[in-house]
Amino acid sequence: MYELRKSCYQDPKSWDSEVSISSTKLTNAVASSFEGIYTPIHVDSESIHFLHSPSDFYSEILRLVQSATSRLVLASLYFSCESDRERTLIRLIEKQIEKKPQLKLIILLDRNRMQRSGSEFISRMTRLQNQNPGRVRFSLFEMPSCLNALQLGFDSRFREFIGVFHMKIYIADNNCLWSGANLSEQYFSSRTDRYMLIENSPDLCDYCYHVARLLELHAFLSKASRSSRLRFPFRSLFSNWRKFPRSAKETEIQRLQRFLKALMSMAPQQQVSSSCDTVVYPFFQYGPGGVHNDPHVVNSLIETVSKHPNCNLSLASAYSNFTPPVMHKISSVSDNKVRILTSALSCNSFNGGSGVTQLVPHFYDHLIQSFCSAVQSGSAHHRISVWSWYKYGCTFHAKGLWVGTQDNNQRVPVMVIGSSNLGSRSEHCDLEFSMVVATTNEKLQLEIGKECMNLFADASCIHHETHEKKSKDQKFTDFVFQVAVSFVARQIQRFL
């Protein structure tokens, strides 16, 4: 069984005592609440860097592919092959595999999402795998919860609705890029997300690499032939799924659940020298399999904030649909400032879609307006503010959480970054991979704070009164539309 290097662990309570007492208390509280649950991995604070734009993300992905010599992992929801940027990246991957005989490549994507527009990419990667057996592994992940829908003949769009492989893991040798961005033109040009590069971190990269290898066991593998057909790795389970789809689905969910829980407790916490000032805690979320780490992390951090009056909390999600327990936790924080950042209606990534998809931004808008109304009518309205992100010609896809200290709002000792939108869909439907970053390094705290402020810089505070005035002035047809949106949003809220 895979085992991390012991040198990557340390008791965060032994961190440098020269930093501010509020920061130390905060990081110690986080370490205590996660002890024995999540694997802590030490990273050098000097090796962490933030990118601030889609073009930076694209340039960094190119650089990682160009520099990789031993291993390259690209795990994402999907990978497009339509624009010039996308084709340039794919050609570079093919060139690097041809040029570097020691380089091994893993590509892991969501099967249903790729069936929408990924036929050319699937063909090219299958060909690349066939030309380089043992070095290239190309797999498409089918969520176990979708197996029944697959058996009944529902199309890929419907199966996406049930659940998707939503992880993002980008590794080149011992460097990894954490983000919520996928590998397509919008994310390279106009869709704002978050991007954290961690360089020279073999322990973290080994862990993430092992995650990708284990998840391959649950993916449809590209068949080594001239065709681009896919085969399921467990032949007996595949046969059983054909005959007994319900029992096969439950078997596969349980199998994946065991793997994820084993990964979470892969190695015990260890103590090393006191030089460590930054620790990361990777965690999974897989609601259908009973792996509920998202709500535990969010609730733990909110509780930590509520116990430290000099702390503040910022939450971001392009698809703000927090579960009732999380909303209750947020509302119950008594002495702390809470900011929630979401997307403006026109900057929602579903805006401009076709069919039912074009209504999705209105569903999220209704949910956030309902939350604003509840906050305004309650006792927490002076502490909680909701912000709407808008930038002309761009869409918003950032998500995460930041815990800062009120004595210096520019410093953020604790944050969450990854694929999860921290909402109902992430909790109940999708497979997510995120991490908590806790640091007492003041320079890194300032960098994290700057990243948070940059996102809020393009946002304006939503005032409840504005929504009230707007709804009173609506025409009857608009009013009926809003009623319909409200009804549908409540019915499908679990999947938003």
C-alpha positions as CSV (number, residue, x, y, z in Angstrom):
1,M,0.0,0.0,0.0
2,Y,1.2,3.5,-0.9
3,E,2.7,5.4,2.1
4,L,3.7,9.0,2.2
5,R,7.1,10.2,3.3
6,K,7.2,10.7,7.0
7,S,8.9,14.0,6.6
8,C,5.8,15.6,5.2
9,Y,4.0,15.6,8.6
10,Q,4.3,17.8,11.6
11,D,2.1,18.9,14.5
12,P,0.9,22.4,13.5
13,K,0.7,23.3,17.2
14,S,4.5,23.6,17.1
15,W,4.4,26.4,14.4
16,D,6.4,29.5,14.8
17,S,5.3,31.5,17.8
18,E,6.4,34.8,16.4
19,V,3.3,35.2,14.2
20,S,0.2,37.0,15.5
21,I,-1.6,35.2,18.3
22,S,-4.9,35.3,16.4
23,S,-3.4,33.6,13.4
24,T,-1.7,30.9,15.5
25,K,-4.9,30.2,17.4
26,L,-6.8,29.9,14.2
27,T,-4.5,27.5,12.5
28,N,-4.2,25.4,15.7
29,A,-8.0,25.2,16.0
30,V,-8.2,24.0,12.4
31,A,-5.5,21.3,13.1
32,S,-7.4,20.2,16.1
33,S,-10.7,19.9,14.3
34,F,-9.1,17.9,11.4
35,E,-6.9,15.6,13.6
36,G,-7.4,12.0,12.8
37,I,-9.8,12.7,10.0
38,Y,-7.8,14.2,7.1
39,T,-4.2,13.5,6.1
40,P,-2.0,16.6,6.7
41,I,0.8,17.2,4.2
42,H,3.5,19.7,4.7
43,V,4.4,22.0,1.8
44,D,6.9,24.8,1.7
45,S,5.1,28.1,1.8
46,E,7.7,29.6,-0.6
47,S,6.6,27.0,-3.2
48,I,3.0,28.2,-3.3
49,H,2.0,30.7,-6.0
50,F,-1.3,32.1,-7.2
51,L,-2.4,32.8,-10.7
52,H,-5.0,35.5,-11.4
53,S,-6.5,35.1,-14.8
54,P,-7.6,32.4,-17.4
55,S,-4.7,33.3,-19.6
56,D,-2.3,32.7,-16.7
57,F,-4.0,29.3,-16.2
58,Y,-3.5,28.4,-19.9
59,S,0.1,29.5,-19.9
60,E,0.8,27.5,-16.7
61,I,-0.8,24.3,-18.1
62,L,1.4,24.7,-21.2
63,R,4.5,25.2,-19.0
64,L,3.7,22.1,-16.9
65,V,3.2,19.9,-20.0
66,Q,6.4,21.3,-21.5
67,S,8.5,20.7,-18.4
68,A,7.2,17.3,-17.4
69,T,9.9,14.6,-17.6
70,S,8.6,11.6,-15.6
71,R,4.8,11.9,-15.0
72,L,2.0,14.1,-16.2
73,V,-1.6,13.9,-14.9
74,L,-4.5,15.8,-16.4
75,A,-7.7,14.9,-14.5
76,S,-10.7,17.1,-15.2
77,L,-14.4,17.2,-16.0
78,Y,-13.7,17.5,-19.7
79,F,-11.1,18.4,-22.3
80,S,-12.2,20.1,-25.5
81,C,-10.5,20.0,-28.9
82,E,-12.1,22.8,-30.9
83,S,-10.3,26.1,-30.5
84,D,-6.7,26.9,-31.5
85,R,-5.6,27.0,-27.8
86,E,-7.1,23.6,-27.1
87,R,-5.4,22.1,-30.2
88,T,-2.1,23.7,-29.3
89,L,-2.2,22.1,-25.9
90,I,-3.1,18.7,-27.4
91,R,-0.3,18.9,-29.9
92,L,2.1,19.7,-27.2
93,I,1.0,16.7,-25.1
94,E,1.5,14.4,-28.2
95,K,4.9,16.0,-28.9
96,Q,6.1,15.6,-25.3
97,I,5.1,11.9,-25.2
98,E,7.0,11.3,-28.5
99,K,10.1,13.3,-27.4
100,K,10.4,12.0,-23.8
101,P,10.5,8.2,-23.6
102,Q,10.4,8.3,-19.7
103,L,7.3,10.4,-19.5
104,K,4.1,8.7,-18.4
105,L,0.7,10.3,-19.0
106,I,-2.6,9.8,-17.2
107,I,-5.7,11.5,-18.6
108,L,-8.9,11.0,-16.6
109,L,-12.2,12.8,-17.6
110,D,-15.9,12.4,-17.1
111,R,-17.4,10.0,-19.6
112,N,-20.8,11.6,-20.0
113,R,-19.5,15.2,-20.4
114,M,-17.0,14.0,-23.0
115,Q,-19.7,12.4,-25.1
116,R,-21.1,15.9,-25.8
117,S,-18.3,17.3,-27.8
118,G,-15.2,15.1,-27.2
119,S,-15.2,12.6,-30.0
120,E,-12.1,14.1,-31.7
121,F,-10.2,14.3,-28.4
122,I,-11.2,10.7,-27.6
123,S,-9.9,9.5,-31.0
124,R,-6.6,11.3,-30.7
125,M,-5.9,10.2,-27.1
126,T,-6.9,6.6,-27.9
127,R,-4.4,6.7,-30.9
128,L,-1.7,8.1,-28.6
129,Q,-2.3,5.4,-26.1
130,N,-2.2,2.7,-28.7
131,Q,1.1,4.1,-30.0
132,N,2.6,4.2,-26.5
133,P,1.3,1.2,-24.5
134,G,2.2,1.3,-20.8
135,R,3.1,5.0,-21.0
136,V,-0.3,6.6,-21.8
137,R,-3.4,5.8,-19.9
138,F,-6.6,7.5,-21.1
139,S,-9.8,6.8,-19.1
140,L,-13.3,8.2,-18.9
141,F,-15.0,8.0,-15.5
142,E,-18.7,6.9,-15.3
143,M,-20.3,7.9,-11.9
144,P,-21.6,4.7,-10.3
145,S,-24.9,6.5,-9.6
146,C,-25.4,6.8,-13.4
147,L,-25.3,3.1,-14.1
148,N,-29.0,2.6,-13.9
149,A,-29.6,5.5,-16.2
150,L,-27.1,4.1,-18.6
151,Q,-28.8,0.7,-18.6
152,L,-32.2,2.4,-19.3
153,G,-30.8,4.2,-22.3
154,F,-30.9,7.8,-21.0
155,D,-28.6,10.1,-22.9
156,S,-25.4,11.6,-21.6
157,R,-26.9,15.0,-20.7
158,F,-29.4,13.3,-18.4
159,R,-26.6,11.2,-16.8
160,E,-24.6,14.4,-16.2
161,F,-27.6,15.8,-14.3
162,I,-27.4,12.8,-12.0
163,G,-23.7,13.2,-11.2
164,V,-20.3,13.8,-12.7
165,F,-16.6,13.3,-12.0
166,H,-15.8,16.9,-11.1
167,M,-12.2,16.6,-9.8
168,K,-9.4,18.7,-11.2
169,I,-5.9,17.3,-10.7
170,Y,-3.0,18.8,-12.8
171,I,0.4,17.3,-12.0
172,A,3.8,17.5,-13.8
173,D,6.6,15.6,-11.9
174,N,6.5,17.1,-8.4
175,N,4.5,20.2,-9.3
176,C,0.7,20.4,-9.1
177,L,-1.8,23.0,-10.0
178,W,-5.0,23.2,-7.9
179,S,-8.0,24.8,-9.6
180,G,-11.7,24.5,-10.3
181,A,-11.1,25.2,-14.0
182,N,-11.5,22.6,-16.8
183,L,-9.5,22.2,-19.9
184,S,-11.4,24.2,-22.5
185,E,-11.3,27.5,-24.4
186,Q,-13.6,29.4,-21.9
187,Y,-11.3,28.5,-19.0
188,F,-8.3,29.6,-21.0
189,S,-9.8,33.0,-22.0
190,S,-12.8,34.4,-20.3
191,R,-14.1,32.2,-17.4
192,T,-12.6,33.3,-14.1
193,D,-11.6,30.7,-11.6
194,R,-9.0,30.1,-8.9
195,Y,-5.5,28.7,-9.5
196,M,-2.9,27.7,-7.0
197,L,0.4,26.3,-8.1
198,I,2.5,24.2,-5.6
199,E,6.0,23.5,-6.8
200,N,8.6,21.0,-5.6
201,S,6.1,19.1,-3.4
202,P,6.8,15.4,-4.0
203,D,4.6,14.3,-1.0
204,L,1.5,16.1,-2.2
205,C,2.1,15.1,-5.9
206,D,2.6,11.4,-4.9
207,Y,-0.7,11.5,-3.0
208,C,-2.6,13.1,-5.9
209,Y,-0.9,10.8,-8.4
210,H,-2.1,7.8,-6.4
211,V,-5.6,9.2,-6.3
212,A,-5.7,9.4,-10.1
213,R,-4.3,5.8,-10.4
214,L,-6.9,4.4,-8.0
215,L,-9.8,6.3,-9.7
216,E,-8.7,4.7,-13.0
217,L,-10.0,1.4,-11.6
218,H,-13.5,2.8,-11.7
219,A,-13.2,4.4,-15.2
220,F,-14.0,3.1,-18.7
221,L,-10.6,2.5,-20.3
222,S,-9.8,3.4,-23.9
223,K,-9.5,0.1,-25.7
224,A,-6.1,-0.7,-27.3
225,S,-7.4,-1.1,-30.8
226,R,-7.9,0.9,-33.9
227,S,-11.3,2.0,-32.7
228,S,-12.0,4.4,-29.9
229,R,-14.3,2.0,-28.0
230,L,-14.2,1.9,-24.3
231,R,-14.3,-1.0,-21.9
232,F,-15.1,-1.2,-18.2
233,P,-12.2,-2.4,-16.0
234,F,-14.2,-4.9,-13.9
235,R,-15.4,-7.5,-16.4
236,S,-17.5,-9.4,-13.9
237,L,-19.1,-6.2,-12.6
238,F,-19.8,-5.1,-16.2
239,S,-21.6,-8.4,-16.9
240,N,-23.4,-8.2,-13.6
241,W,-24.5,-4.6,-14.5
242,R,-26.0,-5.8,-17.7
243,K,-28.1,-8.4,-15.9
244,F,-28.7,-6.7,-12.5
245,P,-28.1,-3.0,-12.9
246,R,-29.3,-2.0,-9.4
247,S,-27.0,-4.5,-7.5
248,A,-24.1,-3.6,-9.7
249,K,-24.6,0.1,-9.1
250,E,-24.6,-0.5,-5.3
251,T,-21.5,-2.7,-5.5
252,E,-19.6,-0.1,-7.5
253,I,-20.7,2.7,-5.1
254,Q,-19.5,0.7,-2.1
255,R,-16.2,-0.2,-3.9
256,L,-15.5,3.5,-4.6
257,Q,-16.5,4.4,-1.1
258,R,-13.9,2.0,0.3
259,F,-11.2,3.4,-1.9
260,L,-11.9,7.0,-1.0
261,K,-12.0,6.3,2.8
262,A,-8.7,4.4,2.5
263,L,-7.2,7.4,0.7
264,M,-8.4,9.7,3.5
265,S,-6.6,7.7,6.1
266,M,-3.6,6.6,4.0
267,A,-0.9,7.6,6.5
268,P,-0.9,8.6,10.2
269,Q,0.0,12.1,11.4
270,Q,3.7,12.4,12.2
271,Q,5.7,15.0,13.9
272,V,8.9,16.5,12.5
273,S,10.9,19.6,13.0
274,S,9.3,23.0,13.9
275,S,10.3,24.6,10.6
276,C,6.9,23.7,9.0
277,D,4.6,26.7,8.6
278,T,2.1,25.5,6.0
279,V,0.0,22.3,6.0
280,V,-2.6,21.2,3.4
281,Y,-5.5,18.7,4.1
282,P,-6.8,17.1,0.9
283,F,-10.3,15.7,1.1
284,F,-13.0,14.1,-1.0
285,Q,-16.7,14.6,-1.3
286,Y,-18.9,11.7,-2.7
287,G,-22.4,12.0,-1.5
288,P,-23.9,8.9,-3.2
289,G,-21.2,6.8,-1.4
290,G,-21.7,8.3,2.0
291,V,-18.4,10.3,1.9
292,H,-19.5,13.7,3.3
293,N,-16.3,15.7,3.9
294,D,-17.5,19.0,2.3
295,P,-20.1,19.7,4.9
296,H,-17.8,18.6,7.7
297,V,-15.0,20.9,6.5
298,V,-17.3,23.9,6.0
299,N,-19.1,23.4,9.3
300,S,-15.9,23.0,11.1
301,L,-14.4,26.2,9.7
302,I,-17.6,28.1,10.5
303,E,-17.5,26.8,14.0
304,T,-13.9,27.8,14.3
305,V,-14.8,31.3,13.1
306,S,-17.7,31.6,15.6
307,K,-15.3,30.8,18.5
308,H,-12.9,33.5,17.5
309,P,-14.6,36.9,17.4
310,N,-11.6,38.5,15.6
311,C,-12.1,36.3,12.5
312,N,-14.1,36.8,9.4
313,L,-15.4,34.4,6.8
314,S,-15.7,34.7,3.0
315,L,-17.4,32.1,0.8
316,A,-17.4,32.0,-3.0
317,S,-19.5,29.9,-5.4
318,A,-20.6,30.5,-8.9
319,Y,-23.5,28.3,-8.2
320,S,-24.6,29.4,-4.7
321,N,-27.0,26.8,-3.5
322,F,-25.9,26.1,0.1
323,T,-27.6,23.4,2.0
324,P,-30.0,24.4,4.9
325,P,-27.5,23.2,7.6
326,V,-24.8,25.4,6.1
327,M,-27.1,28.4,5.8
328,H,-28.2,27.9,9.4
329,K,-24.5,27.7,10.5
330,I,-23.7,30.9,8.6
331,S,-26.7,32.7,10.1
332,S,-25.9,31.6,13.6
333,V,-22.4,33.1,13.6
334,S,-22.9,35.9,16.1
335,D,-20.0,38.3,16.2
336,N,-18.2,37.7,12.8
337,K,-18.5,39.3,9.4
338,V,-19.5,36.9,6.6
339,R,-19.2,37.7,2.9
340,I,-20.7,35.5,0.2
341,L,-19.6,35.9,-3.4
342,T,-21.7,34.6,-6.3
343,S,-22.1,35.2,-10.0
344,A,-24.3,37.9,-11.6
345,L,-27.1,36.5,-13.7
346,S,-25.3,37.5,-16.9
347,C,-21.9,36.1,-15.8
348,N,-23.3,32.6,-14.9
349,S,-21.5,30.0,-17.0
350,F,-24.9,28.6,-18.1
351,N,-26.0,32.0,-19.4
352,G,-26.7,31.8,-23.2
353,G,-27.3,28.1,-23.1
354,S,-30.0,26.4,-25.2
355,G,-33.2,24.6,-24.1
356,V,-33.7,24.1,-20.4
357,T,-30.1,25.0,-19.7
358,Q,-30.8,28.7,-20.4
359,L,-33.1,28.7,-17.3
360,V,-30.3,27.5,-14.9
361,P,-28.9,31.0,-14.2
362,H,-32.4,32.1,-13.2
363,F,-32.7,29.2,-10.8
364,Y,-29.5,30.2,-9.0
365,D,-30.5,33.8,-9.0
366,H,-33.8,32.9,-7.3
367,L,-31.9,30.9,-4.7
368,I,-29.5,33.7,-3.8
369,Q,-32.4,36.2,-3.8
370,S,-34.2,34.0,-1.3
371,F,-31.1,33.8,0.8
372,C,-30.8,37.6,0.8
373,S,-34.4,38.0,1.8
374,A,-34.0,35.5,4.7
375,V,-30.8,37.4,5.9
376,Q,-32.5,40.8,5.6
377,S,-35.5,39.7,7.7
378,G,-33.3,38.0,10.4
379,S,-31.0,39.3,13.1
380,A,-27.8,38.6,11.0
381,H,-28.4,41.2,8.3
382,H,-25.7,43.6,9.7
383,R,-23.1,40.8,9.7
384,I,-23.8,38.9,6.4
385,S,-23.4,40.5,3.0
386,V,-23.9,38.9,-0.4
387,W,-21.8,40.1,-3.4
388,S,-22.5,39.7,-7.1
389,W,-19.5,39.3,-9.4
390,Y,-19.7,41.0,-12.8
391,K,-17.2,41.6,-15.6
392,Y,-18.2,42.4,-19.1
393,G,-17.7,39.5,-21.5
394,C,-16.6,37.1,-18.8
395,T,-18.2,34.4,-16.7
396,F,-17.5,33.4,-13.1
397,H,-16.5,29.9,-12.0
398,A,-14.6,30.6,-8.8
399,K,-15.4,28.7,-5.6
400,G,-13.8,28.4,-2.2
401,L,-13.7,29.6,1.4
402,W,-11.4,32.0,3.2
403,V,-11.0,32.6,7.0
404,G,-9.2,35.8,7.8
405,T,-8.4,37.8,10.9
406,Q,-10.2,41.1,11.6
407,D,-7.0,42.7,13.0
408,N,-5.7,42.6,9.5
409,N,-8.2,42.0,6.7
410,Q,-5.5,41.5,4.2
411,R,-4.1,38.3,5.9
412,V,-5.9,35.0,5.4
413,P,-4.4,32.1,7.4
414,V,-6.9,29.4,6.2
415,M,-8.6,28.7,2.9
416,V,-10.3,26.0,0.9
417,I,-9.6,25.5,-2.8
418,G,-10.6,22.8,-5.2
419,S,-13.4,21.5,-7.4
420,S,-16.3,21.7,-5.0
421,N,-18.9,24.5,-5.3
422,L,-19.7,23.8,-1.6
423,G,-23.4,23.5,-2.4
424,S,-26.2,21.0,-2.6
425,R,-25.1,19.4,-5.9
426,S,-21.5,19.0,-4.7
427,E,-22.7,17.4,-1.5
428,H,-25.3,15.0,-3.0
429,C,-24.3,14.2,-6.6
430,D,-20.7,14.7,-7.8
431,L,-17.3,13.4,-7.0
432,E,-15.1,16.3,-5.7
433,F,-11.5,16.8,-4.6
434,S,-10.5,19.8,-2.6
435,M,-8.0,20.9,0.1
436,V,-7.7,23.1,3.1
437,V,-4.6,25.2,3.3
438,A,-3.5,26.4,6.8
439,T,-0.5,28.6,7.2
440,T,1.2,30.8,9.7
441,N,3.6,32.3,7.1
442,E,2.7,36.0,6.9
443,K,3.8,36.4,3.3
444,L,1.6,33.5,2.1
445,Q,-1.3,34.8,4.2
446,L,-1.0,38.1,2.3
447,E,-0.9,36.3,-1.0
448,I,-4.1,34.4,-0.1
449,G,-5.7,37.6,1.1
450,K,-4.8,39.3,-2.2
451,E,-6.3,36.4,-4.2
452,C,-9.6,36.8,-2.2
453,M,-9.6,40.6,-2.6
454,N,-9.0,40.3,-6.4
455,L,-12.2,38.3,-6.7
456,F,-14.3,40.7,-4.6
457,A,-12.9,43.7,-6.5
458,D,-15.2,42.9,-9.5
459,A,-18.2,42.4,-7.3
460,S,-20.9,44.7,-5.8
461,C,-23.0,44.2,-2.7
462,I,-26.5,42.9,-3.4
463,H,-29.1,45.0,-1.5
464,H,-32.4,43.3,-0.6
465,E,-34.3,46.4,-1.2
466,T,-33.2,46.5,-4.9
467,H,-34.7,43.0,-5.4
468,E,-37.9,44.1,-3.7
469,K,-38.3,47.2,-5.9
470,K,-37.6,45.2,-9.0
471,S,-40.2,42.5,-8.3
472,K,-42.9,45.2,-7.6
473,D,-42.3,46.8,-11.0
474,Q,-42.3,43.6,-13.0
475,K,-44.9,43.1,-15.7
476,F,-47.4,40.2,-15.2
477,T,-45.6,37.9,-17.6
478,D,-42.3,38.4,-15.8
479,F,-44.0,37.7,-12.5
480,V,-45.4,34.4,-13.9
481,F,-41.9,33.5,-15.1
482,Q,-40.4,34.2,-11.6
483,V,-43.1,32.1,-10.0
484,A,-42.3,29.2,-12.4
485,V,-38.6,29.6,-11.8
486,S,-39.2,29.5,-8.1
487,F,-41.3,26.3,-8.3
488,V,-38.8,24.5,-10.5
489,A,-35.8,25.6,-8.5
490,R,-37.3,24.1,-5.4
491,Q,-38.0,20.8,-7.1
492,I,-34.5,20.4,-8.5
493,Q,-32.5,22.2,-5.8
494,R,-30.6,19.0,-4.8
495,F,-29.1,18.9,-8.4
496,L,-28.2,22.6,-8.7
